[in-house]
Amino acid sequence: MKPDDFRHQGLRRKLVDDLRAKGIADGRVLAAIGKVPRHQFIDDTAFERFAYVDQAFPIGCGQTISQPYTVAVQSELLQVKPGEKVLEIGTGCGYQTAVLCELGAKVHSIERHKPLYLSTKARLAAMGYRAYLQHGDGYKGMPLHAPFDKIIVTCGAPEVPQALVEQLRMGGILVIPVGGEGGQAMLSVVREAGGARSTRHGNFSFVPMVENKSNG
Ligand code: SAH
């Protein structure tokens, strides 16, 4: 694994300052982002110098590592408390997974691309992050491990999948970007006795959530 030296740590502090300037106020989220060595999630050395710039990058399989600002906004909306059980849909390279681990969550994460699932499983273990990873279709959630305190979707969904709402505990929160290829609205959905209540939190651009095509 690439070392995490003083230069990386300095760049990371600068990234945290940038995120604070962009309106991220949750100190726990900023501290978590300040701890995760993002350069260790970027295999392509051509992109490594951008690791602490607030941008998204290609990570193989036609997928991307989310922009730090997006990770920060979603993590803030999720209001994770230590010990909470969190389900992530779209593990990708595992950066958001690591941030959730730093927030003290017990993370379950699902990824449809098998090569990504396998490489991320090895990477997170090597970095010392403990998360339960699964290869499969996140549209269906992870019914065997439900209910979850929180669910985060890191790909653009055409609508809110009912299965995910049903796998939240009462009062649990689902953070999900909803919309088409042109962009998505970030929704925070709270499960309540009579159904679900959702609020909007700005517009984002995610790779699409693809249903029922988990490839081997
Ligand atoms: N959480 C990542 C973001 C990865 S991009 C990060 O921190 O950078 C979104 C990921 O969602 C991609 O890896 C894509 O393969 C995955 N994805 C898309 N549709 C999915 C589905 N139905 N089930 C599981 N994963 C899915």
Residues whose N, C-alpha, C, O or C-beta is under 5 A from the ligand:
A	BS01	SAH	Q63 T64 I65 S66 I89 G90 T91 G92 C93 G94 Y95 Q96 T97 I110 E111 R112 H113 G136 D137 G138 Y139 T154 C155 P208 M209 V210 E211
